Amino acid sequence: MNTREGWPEGMRLIVRRVRPSRRQHKKLTDFEKQTGWRYSITATNIRHLWGIPGSHQVQFLDALHRDHAEVEDRIRTGKAMGLHNLPSKSWQVNAGWMLACNLAADLDAWLRLLTLHDQDGLEHAEPDTMRFRLYHLPARLADHARRRYLRIERTWPWAKAFTTCWSRLTQLPAVT
């Protein structure tokens, strides 16, 4: 429990200690580098959720707040997919733009789940990285003799990742 003056009644500080990943290593404080642990602090005044047994325990509250961070990641992804352009003066334009942005975010999520789950650097990449590496592709889809050919530059650094993704997508069964 927090005993500092000026804080609301019943405020809790939850301190979580985890081993840092290589990605987080650059952002560690000197103390965290010295101890080898990364600390995150959550301040909450939630005592318990009505009707949910065990919701008063610290582990439940920690999981609740960590799950909320995932929601914030989805919001950041949505903004990168175009939601940052809202609002417009017209309700119809806003509704159409929101639908298009959500479709783009869903397609991005499904593409990662179905085809990029084992590609290093792409399974959890930000939308700008995906746009640079896969979506804005220096390639051509050509038709010749009733067949389609994907012509892609072999020296392009992500050619193998794209061709793997393409072949996995084309092998998915059609929806009937």
Summary of the structure (lengths in Angstrom):
residues: 176
radius of gyration: 22.9
end to end distance: 56.5
largest distance: 78.7
contacts: 361
relative contact order: 0.07
helix: 46%
strand: 15%
